[in-house]
Amino acid sequence: MQRFFFTIGTSWMTFLCCAMLGQQLAAQPGEGPLGLRWGMSPEAVAELGIRLCCRQVGEWGARYEVDSQDFAKFPHPLGDEEKVYVYFGNTNKLLRIYIAINKTDGWNRYKQINSLVESKYDMQESCVHKVLDKYEALRMGMSEQTCKEYAAYSSYKKDDVEVFVGLKQMGGNYEVSIIQLHNGLYVIDKSKKSPLYSEVTGHGLRD
């Protein structure tokens, strides 16, 4: 009986996480990640009671770190965020968000997020790191299929919005990263680097 209720509780928590993520990824006009609106200013975010700190300026313009104590103040929080960075470009308009989630069962969370993203955006690219068997290695001329520094990643796009979902091993845990970018608000020179992902700057936290 105790195990039965534990199973129900686990399933209910999974359902809630899926529901919250579904809201967070809602592809409504103007709606961005976590219930924020694309193009809103840092001041408008602060009016929600969300504290922004540690301002830096890089490829995506002004970047702020969100105080972890304020994650629950997002209109549609995920519930398991570890880090959130928001980018406002050079025009003081929200155009990019980076979310990191740390999990011991990172593969399950990665698959869950991808399943929900796939229902709202079009797949552009997908990669899973794997060691090739000797026949594949001979055929492909490599011993393993690599995915940059990730164990796996997928990228999606719909209209002006791009989404990147990555899975990276961090010691005994995994980090699931979600990046959403609104290209319509991206006014920096795109010819230099990919706006969504760059091999030079990784997920953009090292601007």
C-alpha positions, 0 to 999 in steps of 0.5 A, a space after each residue: 500500500 505504501 509503495 502504491 501511494 509512493 508510485 501515485 505521488 511520483 506520477 503526480 509530480 511528473 505530471 505537474 512538472 510536464 504541465 509546468 514545462 508545457 506552459 513554459 514552452 507555450 508558443 503563444 505570440 510574444 510569450 517567452 520562456 517561464 511566462 516572460 514576454 519577448 521584448 520586455 525590459 529588465 525593469 519590467 522583469 524586476 516589476 514582477 519581483 524578480 531580482 536581476 544581478 551580476 550584469 555583464 555585456 557580451 555577444 548577446 548584449 546585457 546579461 543578468 543572472 536571476 536570483 535563485 530565491 525568485 524562480 518561483 516568481 516567474 509566471 510559469 516556473 519549471 520548479 527545478 531550475 538551478 540557474 537562469 540567465 536572461 539576455 536583453 541584447 543591445 536594445 534593452 529587450 528580452 531576446 534570450 534565456 538560458 535555464 540549467 537543471 541539475 539532475 541525477 536522472 538527467 537523461 529522463 528529464 532531457 527526454 521529457 523536455 525534448 518530448 514537449 519541445 517537439 510538440 511545439 517546435 520543428 526539429 532542426 538537429 539532434 545528436 547523441 554521444 555514443 561509442 561506435 562498434 568496430 564495423 561502424 568505426 571502420 565505416 565512419 573512420 572514427 571510434 565515437 560519435 561526439 556532440 561537442 561537449 554534450 552527452 546529447 543535444 537537440 535544436 528546434 525552430 518555429 518562426 523567429 524562435 529557436 530552442 536548444 536542449 542539451 545534456 551534459 555530464 557534471 560529475 555524478 549528475 547531469 545538467 540539462 540546459 534549455 536555451 530559447 532565442 528570439 531571432 526577430 529581436 537579435 540585432 547583433 551581427 549574426 555572421 560572426 557566430 551562431 546566435 543560438 550556439 557557438 563553439 567559442 562561447 558554448 551556451 553563452 555564459 562565458 561572454 
